[in-house]
């Protein structure tokens, strides 16, 4: 049960997409312009380098938070950090 909770924490943190949030706030449709991918490179193309840096830091930060949060909440689970980190990557690639 603890591994499931750790996996869900990582997965749902991974589903967070700063490029989507910024594009929505600025009124930019990332799926029909640029490369069509709601990621860092398309954020740079459509919204500038500052948006790209913010999106990149968010992507790295959400993985760090997932690992640290899992280790903090479940110190007795042997591979909590690794499980949350893997789930975060899967949430990033396959968001809900």
N, C-alpha and C positions, 0 to 999 in steps of 0.2 A: 504494500500500500504506500509506503514511503517513497519508493522509486517512482510510482505513478504520480504522486504529488510533485516530486522533484522534476519529473519530466514535463508535467503540465506548466509548472512555473517557468521553466526554460522555454518551452514551446510558445507560450503566450507572450513572453517578453520578446521572443524572436519575431513574432507576427507584427510588432510595432514597426511602422515605416515612416520615418521622418520626411522622406522625399514626398510621399503622398500628402502628409499634413501640410508641408510648406506650399506645395502646388495648390492644394485646396484653398489655403489662406490667400494666395496671390492670384487665384483665378486662372491657373495654368492647367491645361489638360495634358498630362505627361504621357498618356497612352496613345494620343493621336499625333504628337509632335516629337521631334528629335528622334531618338532610337525607339521610342515607344515603351521603353523599360523604366519603371518607377524606381530608379536606383541613383547612385552617386554620379555616374557619368552623365546621365540624362539631366540630372539636377544642375550640373555645371553648364551643360549646353543651353538649357532653357532659363535658368535663374541666376547663373553666375557662380563664380568660384566660392564665394562666401557660403552659399547654400550647399555647395558640394562638400565643403569642409564640415559644415554642421551635420550633414547627412552621414558623412564618413565617421565622425566622432560618435554619432548616435549609434551607428551599426556596431562599432567596436565596444562602446559603453554598455549596450544592452547585453552583450555576451559576458562582459566582466561582471555586471550586476547579477546576471543569472547564476554564474558560478559562485560568486561570493554569498549571495542570498541563500543558495542551496546549502553551502557549507555552514553558514551561520544557523539556519533553521534546523538542519539535520546533521549535526556533527557525528552522530553515531553511524550514519550511512557511509559505507566505505568509499563508494565512487559517486558521491552526490554531485560534486563539482563537474566531473566528466560527463555524467548523465545530463545535467542541466545544460552544460555547454553544447553537447551534441543536439539536444532537443531545441536549443536556441537556434542553432544553424538550420535545423530542419524547419523550424517556424519561419525563419527568414526566407528560405527557398520555397516552402510550400505553406504560405499563410492561409488562415481561414478566410 
